[in-house]
Amino acid sequence: MQRVRSGPSQPLYSATATRTLEAVLATTLPPHTLMQRAGLATAQLALAIAPHARTYWIACGPGNNGGDGLEAAMHLQQWGKTPLVTWLGTPETAPTDARASHARALAAGVRFVDAPPADCDMCIDALLGTGASRPPEGRLADWIAHINTLSVPVLAVDLPSGLQADTGTTPGPCVCASHTLSLLTLKPGLYTAQGRDQTGQVWYESLGAEETSAVPQASLAGAPAAPARRHATHKGSYGDVAVIGGARGMSGAALLAASAALHHGAGRVYVGLLDESGMALDPTHPELMFRAPVALDVAALTVVAGCGGGQAIAAQLPRLLSTASLLVLDADALNSIANDSQLTTLLAARGARQRQTVLTPHPLEAARLLACTTAAVQADRLAAAQQLAQRFGCTVVLKGSGTVITAPGRLPVINPTGNARLATAGTGDVLAGLISARLAQGESAFDAACAAVWLHGQAADAWPQDQALTAGALAQAIA
């Protein structure tokens, strides 16, 4: 069993792939082995989380997830604890393995009760796991609601009940767990959409399935390597970035992106403000060089377009889409493309020419590009990001909780770092600048995006709890 942290990359498997793996593994083992392993792992983790707990409420569903809970109850009883089990199943209707675990729990002296106990020291959610096919209702929904009123540790078995394994959505009531033990595989829904809010600390138990030929649905991003810097180099060795944006009243967005690119190692950074009456020098960053957008040789630069660009960025996009060799499109650039079929065509043509391009939409901007609703994007973030990548031939960074990064022909990556401190103005501009710096230093669009998103989130995770995080501070915190 391992505690899943932000570190090495790990594969994420769909519910279908997990069930297939379970069926294949079961054929190589004696009957009931997988449930016994799952129940033992659950009981061991429960004991580790709350070693001094005496009374455990184990909420068991009618299927095999409930069977895992019944098996855990047997172990806790044998270890001198007091498990109280509520079970939505019956011996007559339960799956074969769950029926066997029910018999083992009865034989061990586990007490079954008809309603949640008035008091407990810990709760184990074994109601649904990956078996949810529709929103919870009836007693199932009532028990989920009761679990969410508890002020004790809550351990979810496989998934918090009500959370969709593939998408991280919660179409109905959902357990809010303090810990989740993912069995056999890690699932995408643990890490994107509502997943991170519902799962708490994620743990993983393979149940003996360390090697598999199953195809993952996505991967969990790992920590990037630091770019190497040789002694015999100069500023030209690390690329030139130009940020084009900052319409009247919005220069700050462009400056944030430029500051991020500067602090993340770009050799030279130019700023092309769209506000013609704007500044010619940033005294806080005198290294930044200001130029008129039309004076920038965009074919020789890594360009960030759109940060604070307003409607004025639209006039710049035909040249940028046609000419820039390396391009990061953010914010108002994306909105302009969504509203103009000619720009949409130019972006698709750019992809067909295999020009390195990164799109960094938040869910609303993604919805505009896909001509759908934000709710539709959030209902399946992996699918929405893949649609955008295929449509435009670009690397796509779909921002949000569990940012998704993908590109044509690439396995989608879900980023595990970051927190709600990033929910403040300007942090998206900083991310665009970070991506551009890595692009300028020679990384591919996909690798640059994955690395920048991870570092962007990690900086927020490392930020002092008692200090507010501003975009300006964030830009300088990521080296």
Wavefront OBJ file of the C-alpha trace (Angstrom):
o trace
v 0.000 0.000 0.000
v 1.325 3.453 -0.816
v 0.371 7.000 -0.040
v -0.014 8.812 -3.354
v 1.953 12.059 -3.387
v 2.992 14.549 -6.027
v 6.025 12.783 -7.417
v 6.546 10.196 -10.139
v 4.064 9.873 -12.981
v 1.486 7.098 -12.548
v -1.086 5.554 -14.921
v -4.798 6.191 -14.393
v -7.328 3.576 -15.517
v -11.010 3.833 -16.372
v -13.658 1.908 -14.464
v -14.066 -0.446 -17.432
v -10.334 -1.166 -17.626
v -10.250 -1.724 -13.859
v -13.113 -4.210 -13.975
v -11.415 -6.050 -16.852
v -8.166 -6.182 -14.886
v -10.063 -7.482 -11.856
v -11.666 -10.247 -13.912
v -8.346 -11.285 -15.442
v -6.546 -11.268 -12.102
v -9.341 -13.273 -10.465
v -8.788 -16.125 -12.910
v -5.239 -16.578 -11.592
v -6.195 -16.614 -7.904
v -8.319 -18.802 -5.613
v -11.955 -17.623 -5.271
v -12.584 -14.670 -2.971
v -8.876 -13.742 -2.807
v -9.202 -10.206 -4.174
v -11.971 -9.263 -1.751
v -9.993 -10.698 1.146
v -6.967 -8.627 0.119
v -9.096 -5.497 -0.304
v -10.775 -5.937 3.068
v -7.492 -6.532 4.856
v -5.899 -3.467 3.244
v -8.935 -1.369 4.199
v -8.822 -2.522 7.817
v -5.071 -1.955 8.048
v -5.357 1.570 6.669
v -8.301 2.371 8.957
v -6.214 1.273 11.924
v -3.272 3.395 10.753
v -5.450 6.481 10.250
v -7.203 6.221 13.606
v -5.184 3.847 15.827
v -7.035 4.844 19.004
v -10.526 4.554 17.552
v -12.795 2.013 19.210
v -16.075 2.169 17.304
v -16.121 2.042 13.499
v -19.248 2.599 11.457
v -18.862 0.622 8.237
v -21.476 1.627 5.672
v -21.735 -1.220 3.170
v -23.512 -1.192 -0.166
v -25.216 -4.192 -1.803
v -22.346 -5.024 -4.198
v -18.700 -5.970 -4.020
v -17.660 -2.617 -2.559
v -19.892 -3.497 0.359
v -18.195 -6.896 0.439
v -14.826 -5.163 0.893
v -16.330 -3.344 3.874
v -17.714 -6.554 5.364
v -14.298 -8.156 5.057
v -12.687 -5.134 6.771
v -15.248 -5.361 9.581
v -14.241 -8.960 10.257
v -10.582 -7.957 10.691
v -11.395 -5.005 12.936
v -13.542 -7.283 15.109
v -10.708 -9.789 15.388
v -8.308 -6.990 16.355
v -10.457 -6.004 19.336
v -12.276 -3.066 17.772
v -16.050 -2.534 17.602
v -17.238 -2.392 13.998
v -20.917 -1.558 13.518
v -22.119 -2.483 10.041
v -25.062 -1.107 8.122
v -25.595 -3.203 4.990
v -27.848 -2.460 2.036
v -27.516 -6.027 0.757
v -28.908 -9.399 1.722
v -27.300 -12.849 1.669
v -29.788 -13.904 -0.991
v -29.034 -11.088 -3.436
v -25.385 -10.305 -2.724
v -22.650 -11.229 -5.249
v -20.841 -14.474 -4.459
v -17.752 -12.862 -2.914
v -19.751 -10.386 -0.852
v -21.924 -13.253 0.430
v -18.786 -15.078 1.560
v -17.483 -11.974 3.354
v -20.869 -11.513 5.045
v -20.632 -15.056 6.395
v -17.070 -14.436 7.603
v -18.158 -11.231 9.361
v -21.050 -13.018 11.100
v -18.766 -15.829 12.197
v -16.335 -13.303 13.684
v -19.132 -11.750 15.761
v -19.513 -8.484 13.827
v -22.621 -6.580 14.860
v -25.059 -5.507 12.142
v -27.355 -2.531 12.766
v -30.280 -1.106 10.800
v -29.300 2.569 10.970
v -26.122 4.618 11.324
v -24.900 4.592 14.941
v -25.350 7.679 17.056
v -21.610 7.855 17.726
v -18.476 6.438 16.130
v -14.775 7.200 16.104
v -14.303 6.523 12.403
v -16.418 5.760 9.330
v -15.607 3.468 6.402
v -17.538 4.242 3.223
v -18.000 0.960 1.338
v -21.279 1.859 -0.336
v -20.550 2.143 -4.055
v -16.920 2.393 -5.173
v -16.749 2.182 -8.965
v -20.161 0.513 -9.036
v -22.188 3.727 -9.262
v -24.392 3.724 -12.368
v -26.805 6.488 -11.374
v -27.055 9.197 -8.701
v -27.521 7.759 -5.194
v -31.064 7.850 -3.856
v -33.170 6.494 -1.000
v -31.346 5.031 1.997
v -28.072 5.166 0.088
v -28.397 8.930 -0.331
v -29.477 9.299 3.292
v -26.400 7.435 4.539
v -24.117 9.539 2.339
v -25.688 12.689 3.777
v -25.172 11.341 7.298
v -21.530 10.472 6.613
v -20.962 14.057 5.526
v -22.187 15.355 8.905
v -19.581 13.381 10.846
v -16.589 15.046 12.470
v -14.495 11.856 12.440
v -12.099 10.445 9.816
v -13.884 8.967 6.803
v -12.124 6.319 4.705
v -13.661 5.671 1.280
v -13.057 2.241 -0.232
v -11.921 2.577 -3.871
v -13.827 5.848 -4.493
v -15.981 8.149 -2.369
v -19.495 6.890 -3.010
v -21.183 9.052 -5.638
v -17.955 10.104 -7.389
v -17.644 9.014 -11.027
v -14.417 7.082 -11.576
v -13.713 8.308 -15.118
v -14.710 11.967 -14.889
v -14.567 13.085 -11.251
v -18.120 14.383 -11.480
v -20.762 14.062 -8.761
v -24.200 13.819 -10.409
v -25.854 13.383 -7.001
v -24.929 13.081 -3.316
v -21.291 12.168 -2.763
v -19.240 11.217 0.260
v -16.635 13.773 1.269
v -13.822 11.538 2.516
v -10.718 12.433 4.487
v -8.930 9.403 2.972
v -9.556 7.216 -0.079
v -8.031 3.785 -0.678
v -8.006 3.182 -4.434
v -7.946 -0.534 -5.204
v -6.290 -2.315 -8.156
v -5.762 0.940 -10.074
v -5.743 4.694 -9.665
v -8.689 6.312 -11.449
v -8.835 9.667 -13.292
v -11.847 10.832 -11.302
v -9.790 10.948 -8.130
v -7.796 13.865 -9.506
v -9.985 16.121 -11.640
v -13.319 17.994 -11.514
v -14.807 17.404 -8.012
v -12.449 14.519 -7.304
v -9.818 16.300 -5.265
v -12.451 17.930 -3.033
v -14.128 14.585 -2.290
v -11.216 12.175 -1.863
v -8.925 13.703 0.751
v -5.592 11.872 0.952
v -5.400 9.148 -1.698
v -3.828 5.773 -0.968
v -3.261 2.970 -3.455
v -3.324 -0.805 -3.053
v -2.623 -2.892 -6.170
v -4.016 -6.151 -4.703
v -1.249 -7.927 -6.577
v -1.889 -6.305 -9.970
v 1.502 -4.601 -10.273
v 1.939 -5.602 -13.910
v -0.867 -5.159 -16.410
v -1.356 -4.902 -20.151
v -4.425 -2.693 -19.674
v -4.350 0.633 -21.510
v -4.589 3.638 -19.173
v -7.127 6.388 -19.757
v -4.682 9.076 -18.611
v -1.613 9.524 -16.454
v -0.957 11.476 -13.292
v 1.694 14.136 -13.927
v 5.060 13.690 -12.269
v 7.592 16.249 -11.116
v 9.553 17.668 -14.075
v 13.304 17.663 -14.336
v 15.053 21.014 -14.010
v 16.340 22.317 -17.366
v 20.099 21.866 -17.657
v 22.198 25.033 -17.961
v 25.739 24.597 -19.205
v 28.472 27.061 -18.278
v 29.419 27.862 -21.867
v 26.107 29.487 -22.772
v 24.672 32.975 -23.088
v 21.271 34.680 -23.088
v 20.667 33.652 -26.671
v 20.930 30.023 -25.622
v 17.675 30.198 -23.662
v 15.311 31.661 -26.198
v 13.424 34.888 -26.697
v 9.833 35.335 -25.516
v 7.418 38.045 -26.625
v 4.182 38.706 -24.756
v 1.554 40.437 -26.895
v -1.454 41.629 -24.928
v -2.306 44.270 -22.385
v -5.029 46.365 -23.970
v -6.016 49.621 -22.287
v -6.497 49.061 -18.556
v -5.158 45.496 -18.713
v -1.396 45.905 -19.048
v -0.890 44.017 -15.809
v -1.872 40.715 -17.397
v 0.828 40.986 -20.043
v 3.400 42.064 -17.467
v 2.591 39.078 -15.256
v 3.145 36.676 -18.146
v 6.382 38.448 -19.058
v 7.592 38.386 -15.440
v 6.901 34.642 -15.221
v 8.827 33.972 -18.441
v 11.718 36.090 -17.151
v 11.916 34.386 -13.772
v 11.591 30.940 -15.319
v 14.726 31.328 -17.380
v 13.902 32.770 -20.798
v 16.991 34.481 -22.219
v 15.220 37.691 -23.258
v 11.629 38.811 -22.804
v 9.854 41.413 -24.935
v 6.500 43.005 -24.166
v 4.237 44.225 -26.957
v 1.458 46.166 -25.264
v -1.733 46.758 -27.223
v -2.327 49.956 -25.286
v -0.426 52.443 -27.437
v -0.295 54.930 -24.581
v 1.125 52.291 -22.239
v 4.420 52.129 -20.430
v 7.834 51.891 -22.070
v 9.607 50.644 -18.933
v 8.633 48.457 -16.004
v 10.786 49.797 -13.144
v 10.170 46.634 -11.115
v 11.519 44.538 -14.011
v 13.906 46.698 -16.033
v 15.032 43.546 -17.872
v 11.777 43.550 -19.869
v 12.049 45.199 -23.292
v 9.026 47.024 -24.661
v 8.274 47.048 -28.384
v 5.326 47.856 -30.607
v 3.646 44.537 -31.470
v 4.131 45.128 -35.218
v 7.883 45.606 -34.676
v 8.352 42.131 -33.202
v 9.763 39.443 -35.477
v 7.312 36.798 -34.300
v 8.782 34.117 -36.564
v 11.949 34.192 -34.437
v 10.236 34.359 -31.041
v 8.180 32.283 -28.669
v 4.971 34.296 -28.506
v 2.385 34.507 -25.737
v -0.788 36.088 -27.092
v -3.956 37.165 -25.358
v -3.091 38.050 -21.767
v -5.233 41.110 -21.101
v -5.654 41.512 -24.852
v -9.335 42.430 -24.880
v -10.833 42.871 -28.326
v -7.611 44.447 -29.599
v -5.806 41.092 -29.753
v -8.018 39.894 -32.621
v -6.219 42.153 -35.119
v -2.871 40.587 -34.179
v -3.949 36.968 -34.490
v -3.874 36.423 -38.283
v -0.157 37.284 -38.357
v 0.626 35.304 -35.214
v -1.279 32.193 -36.282
v 0.343 32.258 -39.697
v 3.894 33.266 -38.779
v 4.891 32.515 -35.184
v 6.918 29.340 -34.884
v 6.126 28.813 -31.173
v 2.831 30.145 -29.815
v 0.929 30.129 -26.511
v -2.682 31.288 -26.843
v -4.438 32.417 -23.685
v -7.496 34.308 -22.495
v -8.773 36.887 -24.988
v -6.868 35.277 -27.858
v -8.949 32.144 -27.311
v -12.170 34.139 -27.097
v -11.330 35.951 -30.330
v -10.677 32.646 -32.105
v -13.939 31.186 -30.816
v -15.852 34.185 -32.206
v -14.235 34.264 -35.668
v -14.442 31.354 -38.103
v -11.482 32.675 -40.130
v -9.259 32.611 -37.043
v -10.540 29.133 -36.217
v -9.523 28.018 -39.703
v -6.077 29.586 -39.306
v -5.560 27.821 -35.990
v -6.531 24.453 -37.479
v -4.239 25.092 -40.457
v -1.418 25.891 -38.056
v -1.960 22.545 -36.398
v -1.927 20.801 -39.767
v 1.508 22.353 -40.384
v 2.609 20.912 -37.005
v 3.550 24.289 -35.593
v 4.125 24.113 -31.836
v 1.057 25.664 -30.228
v -0.372 25.587 -26.710
v -3.951 26.569 -25.860
v -4.613 27.374 -22.180
v -8.397 27.668 -21.765
v -10.358 27.659 -18.559
v -13.668 25.746 -18.807
v -15.699 28.689 -20.141
v -13.126 29.440 -22.852
v -13.011 25.752 -23.755
v -16.805 25.735 -24.033
v -16.691 28.690 -26.418
v -14.118 26.955 -28.611
v -16.203 23.768 -28.648
v -19.539 25.590 -29.071
v -20.988 23.868 -26.013
v -21.735 24.736 -22.391
v -19.302 24.991 -19.508
v -21.282 22.234 -17.792
v -20.649 19.947 -20.766
v -16.905 20.611 -20.560
v -16.829 19.947 -16.823
v -18.922 16.788 -17.195
v -15.978 15.103 -18.945
v -12.835 17.201 -18.771
v -10.624 14.562 -20.361
v -12.908 14.232 -23.372
v -13.254 18.016 -23.784
v -9.475 18.538 -23.750
v -8.989 15.721 -26.260
v -11.647 17.194 -28.551
v -9.857 20.535 -28.578
v -6.492 18.925 -29.215
v -7.803 16.927 -32.163
v -9.787 19.784 -33.641
v -6.897 22.232 -33.674
v -3.827 19.975 -33.718
v -2.500 21.693 -30.579
v -1.370 20.969 -27.067
v -4.276 21.857 -24.777
v -4.115 22.859 -21.117
v -7.662 22.686 -19.721
v -7.294 24.585 -16.479
v -9.181 23.893 -13.264
v -9.005 21.458 -10.377
v -6.998 18.627 -11.862
v -5.753 20.526 -14.925
v -5.762 18.292 -18.014
v -2.915 18.470 -20.544
v -3.181 16.625 -23.850
v -2.133 16.736 -27.506
v -2.916 14.708 -30.632
v -1.596 11.185 -30.206
v -0.628 11.738 -26.560
v -2.087 10.122 -23.461
v -3.834 12.864 -21.455
v -2.082 13.978 -18.286
v -3.880 15.110 -15.141
v -1.917 17.441 -12.891
v -2.039 16.675 -9.142
v -0.536 19.918 -7.810
v -2.197 23.224 -6.972
v -4.961 24.442 -4.697
v -7.581 27.170 -4.326
v -4.912 29.828 -3.692
v -4.589 29.904 -7.491
v -8.182 31.155 -7.739
v -7.118 34.768 -8.031
v -6.669 37.195 -10.898
v -3.514 36.842 -12.966
v -2.417 33.309 -12.103
v -3.455 32.110 -15.568
v -1.258 34.795 -17.131
v 1.642 33.528 -15.029
v 1.044 29.992 -16.298
v 1.120 31.164 -19.918
v 4.440 32.882 -19.265
v 5.887 29.770 -17.638
v 4.933 27.616 -20.603
v 6.510 30.091 -23.008
v 9.804 30.086 -21.087
v 10.095 26.322 -21.345
v 9.113 26.382 -25.016
v 11.770 29.004 -25.677
v 14.371 26.778 -24.003
v 13.701 23.952 -26.411
v 11.063 21.738 -24.822
v 8.191 20.413 -26.918
v 4.817 22.093 -26.472
v 3.446 19.068 -24.601
v 6.426 18.680 -22.268
v 6.597 22.421 -21.623
v 2.916 22.504 -20.719
v 3.122 19.500 -18.380
v 6.164 20.869 -16.573
v 4.836 24.412 -16.232
v 1.451 23.296 -14.915
v 3.104 21.050 -12.309
v 5.473 23.771 -11.101
v 2.711 26.389 -11.106
v 0.605 24.211 -8.795
v 3.531 23.142 -6.645
v 4.386 26.768 -5.893
v 0.847 27.251 -4.577
v 1.094 24.061 -2.507
v 4.366 25.263 -0.942
v 3.048 28.765 -0.208
v 2.820 29.649 3.524
v -0.644 28.922 4.889
v -0.920 32.313 6.575
v -0.029 34.376 3.506
v -2.221 35.332 0.572
v -0.857 34.292 -2.821
v -0.862 36.962 -5.515
v -0.053 36.378 -9.163
v 2.910 38.733 -8.958
v 4.435 36.782 -6.084
v 3.683 33.509 -7.868
v 5.547 34.648 -10.991
v 8.686 35.190 -8.970
v 8.349 32.071 -6.812
v 8.817 29.577 -9.623
v 12.431 29.254 -10.650
l 1 2 3 4 5 6 7 8 9 10 11 12 13 14 15 16 17 18 19 20 21 22 23 24 25 26 27 28 29 30 31 32 33 34 35 36 37 38 39 40 41 42 43 44 45 46 47 48 49 50 51 52 53 54 55 56 57 58 59 60 61 62 63 64 65 66 67 68 69 70 71 72 73 74 75 76 77 78 79 80 81 82 83 84 85 86 87 88 89 90 91 92 93 94 95 96 97 98 99 100 101 102 103 104 105 106 107 108 109 110 111 112 113 114 115 116 117 118 119 120 121 122 123 124 125 126 127 128 129 130 131 132 133 134 135 136 137 138 139 140 141 142 143 144 145 146 147 148 149 150 151 152 153 154 155 156 157 158 159 160 161 162 163 164 165 166 167 168 169 170 171 172 173 174 175 176 177 178 179 180 181 182 183 184 185 186 187 188 189 190 191 192 193 194 195 196 197 198 199 200 201 202 203 204 205 206 207 208 209 210 211 212 213 214 215 216 217 218 219 220 221 222 223 224 225 226 227 228 229 230 231 232 233 234 235 236 237 238 239 240 241 242 243 244 245 246 247 248 249 250 251 252 253 254 255 256 257 258 259 260 261 262 263 264 265 266 267 268 269 270 271 272 273 274 275 276 277 278 279 280 281 282 283 284 285 286 287 288 289 290 291 292 293 294 295 296 297 298 299 300 301 302 303 304 305 306 307 308 309 310 311 312 313 314 315 316 317 318 319 320 321 322 323 324 325 326 327 328 329 330 331 332 333 334 335 336 337 338 339 340 341 342 343 344 345 346 347 348 349 350 351 352 353 354 355 356 357 358 359 360 361 362 363 364 365 366 367 368 369 370 371 372 373 374 375 376 377 378 379 380 381 382 383 384 385 386 387 388 389 390 391 392 393 394 395 396 397 398 399 400 401 402 403 404 405 406 407 408 409 410 411 412 413 414 415 416 417 418 419 420 421 422 423 424 425 426 427 428 429 430 431 432 433 434 435 436 437 438 439 440 441 442 443 444 445 446 447 448 449 450 451 452 453 454 455 456 457 458 459 460 461 462 463 464 465 466 467 468 469 470 471 472 473 474 475 476 477 478 479
